[in-house]
Amino acid sequence: MSAEIVPDSEHRGLVARLPSSLRGLALLARFDRPIGWWLLFWPGAWAVGLAGGLPQRWPLILWILAGSIAMRGAGCVYNDIVDRDLDAQVARTRARPIPSGLVSLKLAWAWLLALCLVGLVVLVQLRGIAQIVSLASIAPVAAYPFMKRITWWPQAWLGLVFSWAALVGWSEVAGDLSLPMWLLYAGCIAWVIGYDTIYALQDREDDALIGVRSSALRMGAHVRGGTAAFYTAAIALWGAALWLVRPDPLVLLALAPMAVHLGWQVATLRPADGRNPLDRFRSNRFAGLLMFLACAVVGTSL
């Protein structure tokens, strides 16, 4: 394996100490890579904060976190089941549990069901409108693994899916589906397209060889400018959401740290460097915290 390629599965921490059978399941759900569930979780936490749910609804934040861990794991398992043949052809992903033979297809389906049952436990904690919103995500989640075969913008579909917690968190706290929620959600989609384009830079050569499409390939030499455009759209949409919640110019200052951080990602991005895009992608965990603080400040000042 080339030194420039960062393996998709890394045996680290507690995962590395598990017996091989359990380690395979943990790797299949990406428990060794918590960045995924952080990125799924943050939009839900933002929505709770912006809708005025803090500090009273801290338990809801924890339920969203538990649901994010379980459902991100379920999504990864489903994605790997669908993509098992493609994964075997890509240097970064051929060591995943299914193509490597560490986990059988039958066991993978059973593991997927178990993770979905955890998600069901979280679902029943929500009010009716939030339950309906949550269940509406099933179709786009199921369709996502096929998007890379039919569109140059699978990252946009991932944005629809990975931002869904914003709809759940807002509807649970506010009890409605009002405009600030939709602006927050739209900004999240733009953010996801930006950071997942950065992530997709790792696979551009392999994707081109096997016919898999991505926004990183579509943007080509303009990937830095394209990512900057999506990040700019995210900040503008989030600013509109905050303004509708509290129309005060001062609230826009709350977005400044997030804007600076996203600008740093773009300014320091080196598309041809195998490690640099992964590091910039992972830094969005901290970006999520910055946005959470902004939403909490605005939401609690009502």
Secondary structure as the mmCIF struct_conf table of DSSP 4:
data_model
#
loop_
_struct_conf.conf_type_id
_struct_conf.id
_struct_conf.beg_label_comp_id
_struct_conf.beg_label_asym_id
_struct_conf.beg_label_seq_id
_struct_conf.end_label_comp_id
_struct_conf.end_label_asym_id
_struct_conf.end_label_seq_id
TURN_TY1_P TURN_TY1_P1 ALA A 3 GLU A 4
HELX_LH_PP_P HELX_LH_PP_P1 ILE A 5 PRO A 7
BEND BEND1 ASP A 8 ASP A 8
HELX_RH_AL_P HELX_RH_AL_P1 GLY A 13 ARG A 17
BEND BEND2 LEU A 18 LEU A 18
HELX_RH_AL_P HELX_RH_AL_P2 SER A 20 LEU A 28
TURN_TY1_P TURN_TY1_P2 ALA A 29 ASP A 32
TURN_TY1_P TURN_TY1_P3 PRO A 34 PRO A 34
HELX_RH_AL_P HELX_RH_AL_P3 ILE A 35 LEU A 50
TURN_TY1_P TURN_TY1_P4 ALA A 51 GLY A 52
TURN_TY1_P TURN_TY1_P5 LEU A 54 ARG A 57
HELX_RH_AL_P HELX_RH_AL_P4 TRP A 58 VAL A 82
TURN_TY1_P TURN_TY1_P6 ASP A 83 ASP A 83
HELX_RH_AL_P HELX_RH_AL_P5 ARG A 84 ASP A 87
TURN_TY1_P TURN_TY1_P7 ALA A 88 GLN A 89
BEND BEND3 VAL A 90 VAL A 90
TURN_TY1_P TURN_TY1_P8 ALA A 91 ALA A 95
BEND BEND4 ARG A 96 ARG A 96
HELX_RH_AL_P HELX_RH_AL_P6 PRO A 97 SER A 100
TURN_TY1_P TURN_TY1_P9 GLY A 101 GLY A 101
BEND BEND5 LEU A 102 VAL A 103
HELX_RH_AL_P HELX_RH_AL_P7 LEU A 105 LEU A 123
TURN_TY1_P TURN_TY1_P10 VAL A 124 GLN A 125
BEND BEND6 LEU A 126 LEU A 126
HELX_RH_AL_P HELX_RH_AL_P8 GLY A 128 LEU A 135
TURN_TY1_P TURN_TY1_P11 ALA A 136 SER A 137
HELX_RH_AL_P HELX_RH_AL_P9 ILE A 138 ILE A 150
BEND BEND7 TRP A 152 TRP A 152
HELX_RH_AL_P HELX_RH_AL_P10 PRO A 154 PHE A 162
TURN_TY1_P TURN_TY1_P12 SER A 163 SER A 163
HELX_RH_AL_P HELX_RH_AL_P11 TRP A 164 ALA A 174
BEND BEND8 GLY A 175 ASP A 176
HELX_RH_AL_P HELX_RH_AL_P12 LEU A 179 ALA A 200
HELX_RH_3T_P HELX_RH_3T_P1 LEU A 201 ASP A 203
HELX_RH_AL_P HELX_RH_AL_P13 ARG A 204 ILE A 210
TURN_TY1_P TURN_TY1_P13 GLY A 211 GLY A 211
HELX_RH_AL_P HELX_RH_AL_P14 SER A 215 MET A 219
HELX_RH_3T_P HELX_RH_3T_P2 GLY A 220 HIS A 222
HELX_RH_AL_P HELX_RH_AL_P15 VAL A 223 VAL A 245
BEND BEND9 ARG A 246 ARG A 246
HELX_RH_AL_P HELX_RH_AL_P16 PRO A 249 LEU A 252
HELX_RH_3T_P HELX_RH_3T_P3 LEU A 253 LEU A 255
HELX_RH_AL_P HELX_RH_AL_P17 ALA A 256 ALA A 267
TURN_TY1_P TURN_TY1_P14 THR A 268 THR A 268
TURN_TY1_P TURN_TY1_P15 PRO A 271 ALA A 272
BEND BEND10 GLY A 274 GLY A 274
HELX_RH_AL_P HELX_RH_AL_P18 ARG A 275 ARG A 282
TURN_TY1_P TURN_TY1_P16 SER A 283 SER A 283
HELX_RH_AL_P HELX_RH_AL_P19 ASN A 284 THR A 300
TURN_TY1_P TURN_TY1_P17 SER A 301 SER A 301
#
